[in-house]
Each structure stands twice: as structure tokens, then as C-alpha cells.
Amino acid sequence: MELILALILGIAAAIGAGALSGIRIGGAELGNELASYMGMLYGLIAGGAAVVIGLILVTVI
């Protein structure tokens, strides 16, 4: 149960951080909404993979 909760919270944090950084970096050029969606997508891809790999390593060790 703890691993599932860690996975869900980690992915949610990655999506949120991606959205905020997308707005911060590309909000003026692309518009805040599009930059937020792009940031969420890349945050999910990169952060989701990092969370899964991290949880696998913690489980093994």
C-alpha cells in the first residue's frame, strides 16, 4: 500500500512541477495554458520514470 501511495504522490508531484516550470519557462512565448500542458506532459514522462525507477531501487535495497 505504501508503494502505491508513493507512486501516486510522486507522479502527481512530477505533473505539478512540470506544469509550474512550463508556465515559468514558456508562459510568455506560448501562453500559460499551452506551456502548462506541455510541462505536465514532459513532467509526467520524465518524473514518472524517475519515480518508478526510484521505487524499484528502494524496494530492492
Stockholm file with secondary structure:
# STOCKHOLM 1.0

chainA/1-61         MELILALILGIAAAIGAGALSGIRIGGAELGNELASYMGMLYGLIAGGAAVVIGLILVTVI
#=GR chainA/1-61 SS CHHHHHHHHHHHHHHHHHHHHHHHHHHHHHCHHHHHHHHHHHHHHHHHHHHHHHHHHHHHC
#=GC SS_cons        CHHHHHHHHHHHHHHHHHHHHHHHHHHHHHCHHHHHHHHHHHHHHHHHHHHHHHHHHHHHC
//
